Amino acid sequence: MMTSSKQYTEGYVWIWLPGEIKPVIAGRLEADGDTLSFNYGKSYLERIKDTPKAIPIYEPELPLKPGAIPNLEGLTMPGCIRDSAPDAWGRRVIINKKLGSKGADTDTAVLDELTYLLESGSDRIGALDFQESPTEYVPRSAKNASIEELMESADRVEKGVPLTPELDLALYHGSSIGGARPKALIEDNNTKYIAKFSATNDLYSVVKAEFIAMRLAELAGIDVASVKMVKAAKKDVVLIERFDRVKTATKNSGVDWARRSMVSALTLFELDDMLARYASYEVLAEIIRHRFIQPKDTLKELFSRLVFNILCGNNDDHARNHAAFWDGKHLSLTPAYDICPQGRTGNVQGQAMKILGDNNASQFKTCLAAAQNFLLSKEEAYGIFEHQKSVIEQNWQSVCDEAELSVVDRRLFWNRQFLNPYSVEE
């Protein structure tokens, strides 16, 4: 059912403090044209002496201080707030809900950023949510829909068909999560997942490719989100376990959830989406050296992810596909996610982020030249490469069996996405 578009001028940011299962009001967002500015509420600033104490939503961007906090140069809203907003898929769901517009053919700029924050589901990535009220928290959640219902909803959005009220509620719950592909949030056996579906224009089994890459990454020793494959309505669905939620027992022996604050690498770079092309592994490595806990181990992990992305054909490793946990003082790398091999016809390919200088060539030799930025010797870098290559070769068939990947798709992926000759060229 089509609804009119409400124009918001302000909204309120609520936050789950570390270890807590209920949110508190943190501050206010004010819209001025295309710009959103933030200031902390007095009650939140006074929590500095309380338990649990107030934490900055993210420093240095939003330090704990009174008054309106200017946006960083070049940004129209705080990056750590934008991290909680929906991306392409979630925006299409909201446009479908509010305007009844055709999904892929609609310019997402038809609605403003504050609308996307206030109209998307509340179970968003990280520890923030957005409300019209500074005193009453009302979650925008949905009924516990089946995967089949969610898939039907996603299919309708892709086709630009307005959702029925029941299907609308089912898919709306997951409208706040990022990415461009059809997806939804589900909870099963007290575990929270992001469910990713096939898209109508897929030329190959994208969801199986992501499952295979994530499983092989895990076998290679990379810290990666847990995944599993299921079928619904005779279609493949990959379930990615959420790592930004912490299961917490309640007094009545039930289960509730604490939320972990997160920021994207794009926010660490102090860039917006329009300038993401300037992001680089070289700069991210520098940020890790200066600001992360356990920097040496973290740099080795990041290098391992870079090498694996190249070996599995994932060049969608942009700055929103890297993230860090934030506890108010410290940064630490989240598990890897969105390791999804991309369609490939030729050999030559480049990564989404630069690796060394302006070089983003999807080749191990580019990584090798950059190894010192990750505090690794060339021998250590070679060791990581050889280990990953060996794991992929030795486990390829068994993981493909696990995914029930067809012989045709195995031939399509092998030596094209996975272990393409260009990527391993000496």
Disulfide bonds with the S-S distance in Angstrom:
none
